[in-house]
């Protein structure tokens, strides 16, 4: 019988590197977006639950005679 040499093809690493870079970029963008929202107080309702500001006495906007 004749011998047939079959060589394994080396896999290319570039698609893996590109995929990892894309995943890292998406994670970075997601983390940056979440940190930006935390800094601006987006979704934080503690300020809304407080009382309305009381006008200072003796101002022109006072309704008392």
N, C-alpha and C positions, 0 to 999 in steps of 0.2 A: 504494500500500500504506500501511497505517497503521503508525505508529511505536509500538512498545511499549517503554516505559522500564522497565528492570529495574535496581533498586538493590541493591547488595551489602549484606547485613545485617552490621552490626558485631558482632563476637564479644564476648561478655561476659567480662570479665577476672576476675570473682569466683571462678569455679570454679578457675582457675589459681592464684590467691592461696591459696585454701583447700587445694588439693593440695600446694602448696609448703610451707605451714605444717605440714601433717600429716607430710610427709616429713621436715622438719626436726625435728619433735617425736620421730619414731621414731628418727632418727639420734642425737639427744641422749640418749634413753632407753637406746639400745644402748651408746653411749659411756660413759654413767654406770654402767651395769651392768658393763661390762668393767673400768673403773677401780676399782670397788668390789671386784671379785674380785681384782684385782692387789694391792690394799692389804691384804686379809685373808689372802693367801697361798693362796687356793683353787686347787687343782690343782698346788701346789708340793710336790714330794715330797722336797725336800732335807732337811727336818727328820726325816722318817721314816727315812731312810737312815743316820742317825747311830747312835751306840752308846747303850745304856741308861744312865741316870744312876747313878753309883756312890754308895752311901750313905756318909756321913761316918763316920770311925772313932770309936768310943766311944759310939755311939748305942744306944738300947734295942732297935732292930730288927736289930742285928747278930746273926749266927748263930754266931759263933765263941765258944767257952767262955771 
